[in-house]
Amino acid sequence: MGKDANAFLFDILSSIEIIDHHLTHVKSLSDYENNFLVTDAIERRLAIIREALSKASKLNANIRVSHQKKIIALRHIIVHDYDLVDSNAIWAIVKVYLPILKEEISTYLD
């Protein structure tokens, strides 16, 4: 049996929490750029977030979050246009936009 929309939303929250964990000792953009394990892990989790959001919104058309189209487009860049990945943009995503996404997804699950 396949997952329901809430299972994918939980995957998003889990990925955000894992990203937060990876950033525990990463305090600056420079720290982020110089830690290849962290950059690789975060990019992977961002790709998972995109997949989970896409699948959840297909299962439940009422699921809409801020910057949804940008989140969905990000995976393509990470996977296919990896040479265009901008560390500044990823840093802004994890520091500014993921907390918003976390709040929005949590609201759907409440």
Steps between C-alpha positions, in 0.01 A plus 500: 500500500631847413554791733230752570556877483570526874781246475670722243446804722671312784788426260533875441509575873749221557728635228483851647593361842792308348618817325480684832708225658763522225526873563552468877868595476479692172463864596581687179483479124875450496472204738229358277699542179806334652319193631432271204328236712250758623443658159442160340267388780296820489465495124379139523243595765380795291444260210299271732293797617418582139398144420287469812330835438428411140351163596299640792350777287405247231319292760336805660450801276430718804862477612664827403804661658695820447748481215365162391603542135852603603531201732396269220741665254791476745526123468558529126789737561652282773472179298540607139665842505724439800759743364245780547442431871570821687620461860359842587158393378510168686610681818208743466260212441604313815520810718201702376257282308517158670369637831200640310448169321526313830229717650273461198539122485445472875172689457380242247583220741327657802 
